[in-house]
Amino acid sequence: MSNQSADQKFEEVTVRTEPIFQGKVISLQVDHVRLPNGEMATREIVKHPGAVGVLAITGDDRMIVVEQYRKPLGKSQVEIPAGKLDPGEEPMTAALRELEEETGYRSKSLQPVCSFYTSPGFADEILHLFAAQGLTAGEARPDEDEFLECTAITLEEAKELIAQGRISDAKTITAVYAWQSYKLTGSF
């Protein structure tokens, strides 16, 4: 039995990093790594500042969602309110900001649901999912390059949108099933 810790068991040691692209949201680098068996390999890595998503349920048991066009997919998607973290921003602060910007809703409190890596095979993006409680409606203020429509749907409608492929992103599917679990157990 090895005395390496479990998180370092198959560590790939970076020998050299080549920056490839630096954008507004992501950067891309190629890491040259030494594998556990001593061989060399390359890893293409997308660096991302992290993001938040908000599961916001209204008093009449509907989930707040936005529909927007997603260029990488070439189609519109129905998603929970979400967005990237600004430099140095706390996830909870970002979640409150994104909820209000995209939907106009404010929340009295947020409860962490879970955090997960969106695509750990090539990206370091971590998404923090929160449940919003004590909602009050207001006016949305989306970013100047965001065109979206806000609506509220039932759990059954959410599941149907998943079946139709209109909800197909990990954060929203995770939120829908967290909501279902909450309805069954009373906790996230």
Buried (B, 14 or more C-beta within 10 A) or exposed (E): EEEEEEEEEEEBEEEEEEEEEEEEEBBBBBBBBBEEEEEEEEBEBBBBBBBBBBBBBEEEEBBBBBBBEEEEEEEBBBBBBBBBBEEEBEBBBBBBBBBBBBBBBBBEEBBEBEEBBBEEEEBBBBBBBBBBEEBEEEEBEBEEEBEBEBEBBEBEBBBEBBEEEBBBBBBBBBBBBBBEEBEEEEEB
